[in-house]
Amino acid sequence: MNSPLITHKSFGITSFSIAAFDETNLVFNRFTSRVGGISPAPYNTLNLGFNTGDKKENVLNNYQLLCKAIQIPIENCVLSDQVHGDRIHIVTEADRGKGILKDSDIKETDALITNRKNVALLTLYADCVPIYLLDPVNKVIGLAHAGWRGTVKKIAVKTLTKMGENFGTKPENCLAAIGPSIGACCYEVDKTVVDRFNENFTNPDKFVFYKDINKYALNLWETNKSSLEEIGVLERNITISNLCTKCNNHILFSYRADRGITGRMVAVLQLI
């Protein structure tokens, strides 16, 4: 069976793309690793998060290195200000450079949508789930950041709904991908979190598993997949990367593995 991810190495930087998205020839997509930047430990080395303890000049230099490696002008990138919420922003050419080269007014936003070519959507990760969305019919893309809070708020569904309201997207036409993130193998939560999922999902037994008193394993991959299927995305059109950030902490930043002091990776999605 072919891997859902393709590994890329360029100018010392390791990154991954989603094979199903590559095959459309409509988008450029990537998920970065922690390999290939200049940041010192504990942000070693390709830290792309400005809101860490790393120096701003290190992070900006890392973006310049990344953009050279993936051949996307840094001026075209748009970075959101994430708060584990469900706010969604429609990105245009006027947003280029925000969050990286200039201050951003895209505040408290965890999902980005655009129908414009050569506008690169970026969101940040260190265990949370990146959700890539592509409407190949209307040529619209969405990129959502879903930790457990965003997942329980069904940010993937809300992003697709907004794509439909603004651009005519129909879920049954879409491709979706769940990128590298913490897997059920490593993600343990307490009853407070589980109660939220019980309130918002009719089938929590498919992705919440009892381990011990007040300890549960939570499968965010399957939870988001279930949400996408409920709104009409076809199962055959959903890719799960099956790459756990905590298990692969040697090449990926993991908030849990690194005890909260770590760098950030980015998901990149752009219409071409």
Disulfide bonds with the S-S distance in Angstrom:
none
